[in-house]
C-alpha cells in the first residue's frame, strides 16, 4: 500500500483523519442469524441514513477474516474500499468475544495476538496508527494488541466494553459514537455520548500509547520485584510478552 495513494494524515487534531470510513467486519453466530440479529448490518443502515462513509463484509471463519483484513494486493477487498472512499479505514468488529479474543461464526477463537498480526500492516501504514472498535463482549481487552515491548508501534486507540454488552446497547452506542465523531466532535466526547445514549457505562476509549506505557511499567515492576526477591539484578524482559488476561469470558 503506497502512502501517497490515500491521504492518511490527521486533519482534525484527534490523531485520525476526519474523512475516515468505517470498515465493518461481522461474524454473527448461528443463533444470531436464526433470530435475524445482525448488529453490523443494522449499523450500516444507521450510517447510510446519516451519510457516514462505511463498508461492510462478513467473515465466517479465520480464512475469510484474513481475507477481509488483507492489504497485500490491489484486489483485496479492504484496499478496494480504501481506494473507493479515498480515505483511511476505522476498523469495526461486530462479533462475539471474551477476554481472550473474538469468536467467529465457525466457532474459531481469534486471539488478540492473532488479530494484532492481521492488523499490523494497516496500523504501520497510518501515520498515527489505527482506531479499532469492538461491538463485542470484553472488547476493551483489545487494548492488549498494543501491549508489546520494544519499538513496536501501538495502535492509535481501542473503543470497546470492559464487560458483557448486549447487541442493542452496542448498536445504539456505536451509532451515537460515529455520528458525534463524524460531525467533528472529540473522541472523548463521542464516547461519553455513546455511554449516555446506550445506558452502558462500561464503554471505554484507550489510546494505544497509554496501553503500551502501562504495560512497560507493569513488566518493569514485575522484573524488579523478581530480581529483588532473588537477590539478582535481572535485565528487562524481551518482547513481545502479553500481560496476563484480565476479565471474564462472556
N, C-alpha and C positions, 0 to 999 in steps of 0.2 A: 504494500500500500504506500503510495507516494504522498509525502507530506503536502505537496503543492496541489494535489488533486481535489482536496476539500479544505476549506478554511476552518481549522480546528482551534483557532486562537480564542481565548476568552474575550467576551465583549461586554459583559455586564458586571464585572468585578467579583463574580461568585466563584470563579475557577472553572466554570463550564460555559461554553458558548450559549448565548441566548436563543440561537436558532437551531438548537439540537432537535432531533426527532427521537421518539421513544420506540425502541425495538422490543416488542413484547414476545416473549417465548413462553408458551403454555404447554403444560403436560398434565391434563386432568386425569383423575383416576377413573376406573370403570364405573364406580358408584356415582361420581360426578356426572359422567356422560349419561348414565341411566336416568338421573334426576334432572338432566338438562341444565347443569350448573357449570358454566364456563366463564369464570371471572375475567379472563383475558379478553374474550370476545366482547363482554359487556363493557369493559374499559375502552375498547376500541370504539364502540358505539358512542360512548360519552365524549371521547376525544374528537370523533368526527363531528358531533354536534357543536363542539366548542371551537372547531377549526384548528386543533393542535396536530402537528405533524407526528405520524406514527406508522409503524409497520407491524405485521403480525405473522407468527409462524407457530406450528405445533411440532414438538419434539417428543415422540412417544417412547424413545429409548436412547441409550447412550450414543449410538452411532448418529442418530439424527440430531441430537443435541450438539455433537461435534460439528456436524454439517451446518447447523444453524449459526454457529459461532465462528466458523472458519473465515479467515481473511487471506487465504493463501493464493486465491485466484480471482480474476475479474469476473468469473462466472459464479462465484459464491454468492448466496442469497444476501448476506449482510452487506457485501461490497456493492451489489446492485442497488440495494435500498439506500446505502450511503450516497451513492452517486445520483440516484433519483431525487433525493431530498437536498443534495448539495449541502449537507450538514452532518456533523458527527452524531453518533448514537448515544443515548442513555439506555442502559440495559435494564429490562424489567422482566423478572421471572415470576410467573404465575403457576405455582405447583405446590404440592405438599412438601413439608420439610421438618427437620428437627435440628438439634444442636450439632449433629454430625454432618449434615449436608442436605441435599434436595432429593426427593423421591420422584422418579419418573413414572409415567403410565405403565411401563413394563414391570415395575416393582424394583428396578435397579436404584441403588443409592449412589448419588454422585457426591463425593466428599468435598468439603471446602477446598482441600488441597488440589483435587482433580479439577474443580471448576476454575480455580485460580489459574491452572495451567492452560485451560482453554481460553481464558480471557486476557492473559498476559500480552499477546501480540497487539490487541486493541488498546490496552492500558498503556503500553510502551509507546504507541503511536501518538496518543493525545498528549499535548504539552503538559497538562496538569493532571493527567490520569482520568480514569473512567468513573462515572457515577453509576452505581449498581443498586437497583431497588428490588425488594423481595415481597411479593404477596404470598407469604408462606409462614407457617408457624416457626418461631425461633429464627426468623430471617436475619435478625441483628447479629447472629453468630457468624454471618458472612464477613464481619469485620476481621475474622481470623485470616482472611486472604491477604491482609496487609501485615500480619504479624510474623515477619521473617527478618532474620538478622542480615547484616552485610549491606551491600549497596543496592539491593532490590528496590525497585520503585513501588511505593504503596499505591493503592487505588485512591482516586480522589475522595470518594466517600461511599458509605453504605447507608441505605434507609431501609428499615425493617422493624419487626416487633421483637421484643425480648421474650414474648410469651406466645401461647396459642392465640390465633386470631381467626375469627370467622370470615367466610368469604364476603359476607355483606359488609363487615367493618373494613376489610381490605379494599373492596371496591369503592365504597364511599370515601375512605381515607385517601387513596391514591388519586381518585378523580379530583378531589379537592386540592391535593398537593400539586398535581400537574397544572391545574387551572390557575392557581396562585402563582406558581413559578413561571409559567409561560407568559403571564401578564407582567412579568418583570419584578415580582416580589423576591425578597431574600429567602434563601433556602430555609433558614431557621424559622422565619415567619410562616412559610408554607407548611412546615412540619407541625408547628403549633396549630395551624388551621386544620390540618388533617386529623389531629388528635381530637379537637373540639367537634368537628363535623361527624366523625365516626363514633365518638364516645369511647375510643380505645386509647388509653393513656400510655400504653407501652411502645408506641411507635417512637423510634429514635433516629437521629441523624448523627453519624460519627465520621469525622474526617479521617482518611487513611493515615495521614502523617501522625495523628494523635494515637491511633491504634498501634502503629509501629513504635512510636516513642514509649508508650506504656508497656509494650511487650519487651522492648530492650531493657527498660528499667526492671521489669519482673525477672528477666533472665539474669541480669547483673546482680540483683539482690539475692536470688537463689544460689548463684555461683559463689558469691561472697560468703553466704551463710554456710554452704557446704565446705568451703575452704577453711573457714574459721573452726567448724566442728571437727575437722580432720587435722587441723593444725598445718594445713598446706596452703601455699599460695597458688591457687588454681587459675589458669587463664580463662578468658571468656569462652563460652561455648560457641562452636561454629554453627552457622545457619545453613539451610533453613531448619528451624525446630519449631513445632507448633506448641502453643500453650495448651495445657490440658483443657478438655472441653468443659464448659460451664453451662448448666441448664438441663432441662428435662426433655425427653422425647415426647413429641405431640402425637 
